[in-house]
Amino acid sequence: MTIQQLLPMGLAFIMLAVGIGLRVDDFKQIARHPKSLLVGLGNQIVLLPLIGLALALFYTGPKEFAFGIMILAACPGGITSNLLSVLAGGNGALSVSMTAVTSLASIITVPIILGLSQMVLLDGRSEIYMPVNQVVAGIFLITGLPISIGMFLNAKYPSFCQKAQPKVRALATMIFVLIVAGAFIANKDNIAQHFFDIGLFMVLLNIITMTLGFYSARICSSPPADSITISLECGLQNVALAIFIAINVMGDSKLMVPAIIYALTMNISAAALIWFIRRTISTTATSTCK
């Protein structure tokens, strides 16, 4: 089987892993103290695409890569952000909630962001075909539906899901790595040819969004733990979803090159941030979502 055939199943399992860690009570708790969540969502859904668009407009290479930047910027946070948030001393509950909310919202937000990006970057020309209905249906089937199934299983069999969650998340992380590795191998020539020119823009996107995520949360008086979480959620994107949209929905492998390169850079940046945080920032303040 090719990566294009395996990708939908792998991505659906990754989102199922997010779902089995969620309960309705988690959303109720966040709703009672929504400030940090709202700051995080503002960064993820509004600021991140705007920064991506600014970088895409400055990029002078192939239009496919410029639009690929926007596919990545439109995607929600990835599953690795949940683990790294805990390792960095962040708010694990906020991280999972942000991942879930942005993933469910992506059914609406991704088509809107990509539609607007197509008008701005391509001046309305149809150089890159974006089937809106297929984008919506595809995102629902491999994000919204698996998360909902996972939440149902957690509500029905909480003890089993709690015991299974560490193994399921570990397997989901492994699947994510395999998806990125497979996509990298399939596009190694394009990546090697354009690594440095598009790579610079990917590094900038990652560093700018993580920095803005952290300091915007601090300006809004979010606790250090919440600020760390928001930073990581903004910097660690769902690369697997970006790859899925590029090759399974839009049928153009060039569109996923920025996402593959971003996957290589975002984890390095996240590791550097965790190292910096552990050395310089106290996260002992109570993490809240007030």
Buried (B, 14 or more C-beta within 10 A) or exposed (E): EEBBEBBBEBBBBBBBBBBBBBBEEBBEBBEEEBBBBEBBBBBBBEBBBEBBBBBBEEBEEBBBBBBBBBBBBBBBBBBBBBBBBBBBBBBBBBBBBBBBBBBBBBBEBBBEBBEBBBEEBBEEEEEBEBEEEBBBEBBBBBBBBBBBBBBEBBBEEEEEBEEBBEEBBEBBBEBBBBBBEBBBEBBEEBBEEBBEEBBBBBBBBBBBBBBBBBEBBBEBEBBBBBBBBBBBBBBBBBBBBBBBBBBBBBEBBBBBBBBBBBBBBBBEBBEEBBEEBEEEBEBEEEBBBE
